[in-house]
Amino acid sequence: MRARLGDVIDDYCVKCKRIMNHSVVSILNDEPAKVRCRTCHSDHDYRHEQAPPSKADLRKAALFKEVLERLGPTTAEDPLPVPEPVAEEPEPEPVAAPAKGKRTKPRK
């Protein structure tokens, strides 16, 4: 279905931060280019009903990429070292707690 000027379509509203009804304001190459929210009346680019990624997700992705770059490339020729088995030491026997003594100070 081809969108026309004034048609009502669903899109993500930047101001409302929700998918809301929008009116098509401008068309470019038979696709909606600009839309106007019918709730808050703000104009913005048509976002194809997709919310932009949150800033926290972008920061996490950047940090993850930085960590991977610091690790450097890993190859199949350099396998991870296998730790040698450690001999188990016998566990020490539990020590009994000292018996509680009588109180030296009287209660008030």
N, C-alpha and C positions, 0 to 999 in steps of 0.2 A: 504494500500500500504506500502510495506516495503522499508525503505530507504537504499541506498547502498552508498559506498564511492564515493565521487565526485558528488553526486546528488545535485541539487540546490533546497534549501528549504527556506522558509521565517522564519526569527527569529529576535528578538530584538537585535540590536547591541548596546553594552555598549558605544563604542566610538562615533558612529554616533548619538546615542540617538533616533533611529528610527527603525521601522521594515523594514529590507532590505533583499536582496537576500544573501544567505550564501551557501557555499559548505560544505558538510559533510566531516569532517577530520577523525573522529574516531567513532566507533560504539561499544556500550556495551549493551548486552542483546537485540539485534535487535532494539535498539533505538539509535538515534544520541547522542553521548556524547559530542563531540567537533565539533565546526563549525568555518569556516573562512568567514568573511565578504568579499563579492566580490567588495565592494566599497572602504573600507579603509584597507583591508587585515589584520585585527586584528583577532586573534584566541581567542575564549572564549567558555565556557560551553554552551550547548544547553539550551535555556530558554523557550522553548515551546511557542514562540511568545508573551510572557508576560513581560511587563516592570516592573522593580522592583518598589516598593512603594517609593514615594518621602520622603526625610528626614523630610520635614515639616509635612507630614501625620503621620509619625512614632512618632514625638514629640507630636502632638496633641493627638494621641491615648494614649501615656504614661501619659500625663497630665490629660486626661479624666479619665483614670483608677485610678490615684492618688486621684482625687477629689471624685470618687465613694468610694474608700477605706476609706477616711476620714469621709464620711457621715455615714458609718457603715451600717449594714444590716437593712432593714426595713421589718417589718412583718405586716400581715393583722390584728393582734391583737392590734397594736398600730397605730390607724388611726391618720391622721394629725388633729391638733386642728382646730376647726371651729371658726373664729373670730366673736365676738359679733357685732350685728348691732349698728352703731353709729348714734345718733340723728343728723339730719341735722341742721346746724345753718343757720339762714337767711343771705343772702348775703348783705353786706353793700351797700348802694346806692352810685353810682359813684359821685365823687366830681368834680365840674367844674374846669378847669384849669384857672389860673389867666390870666387876659387880658394882652396883650402885651402893654408895655409902649413906649413912644417915646424915641429915642436915645438921649443920653446926649452928646456924643462926635461927632464932625463933621467928615464926611468922607474925606479922603485925595484924 
